[in-house]
Amino acid sequence: MSGHSNITFRRHSFLSSTAIGLSAVIITLTISCTVVVLYGIHLASEKSERVITLAESAVRGLPEFQKALPPVLSDMLDDSRRPDYCSQLGITAKITSRPGTHGRAQTAIEVVNNGNEVISLLSLRVIVLDEHEHIISSSQEWAATPLAADGDWRGPIMPGSRRYFVSNRGLYNIRPMDEVRPEVEITELRLWNGPGQDASRKNTPSPTETAVSATTPAEPPENG
């Protein structure tokens, strides 16, 4: 009689079954992600030319879009960046406080347009330094905006006009003996391209500076 070999069936343990299941899930996710990435690359290669063409059309259509706007809106958008006009601006800043504010002070800023053009946008960075040249306060202020409205929309600055405003960033625990000094940096300057501006620009002397940082000695705050 010939002997028969015995076949033994071994059941997988819980850990081995879990490992096999996780491996299958990871393999499936890897294959799916690979397919998605390859399809995305293929789709991007086909659509890239269309996207570039659409962007070019949008840029070319901006002048026509601006002309189609109402005069009020089109005039606000008709400006240009003019850093050379900084020499026509007089900017001063000082620390002030009112009685009864319990040590709270503010930075008062004055902007004078000594030129003959309309400032449509003027952005300032206002910082306050202590006696060790450490920055104790920093804020971004809009001294001029294309449209005048409530809040920080102060409107354009006309030729020969002065603009006064107070920084939104308050200073606390400032004592009269503290030596604090404000500084102002111009971060953006745009002028309105209105009628007659080209002729006035020819009469404006060419400046030698393209940035202004004007300060005045800080007045001791009057604490109540």
ABEGO torsion letter per residue (X at the ends): XBBBBBBBBBBBBAAAAAAAAAAAAAAAAAAAAAAAAAAAAAAAAAAAAAAAAAAAAAAAAAAAAAAABBAAAAAAABBBBBAAAAAABBBBBBBBBBBGAGGBBBBBBBBBBABABBBABBBBBBBBBBAAGBBABBBBBBABBABBBBEABAEBBBBGBBBBBBBABBBBGBBAABBBBBBBBBABBBBBBBBGAAAAAAABBBBABABBBBBBBBBBBBBX
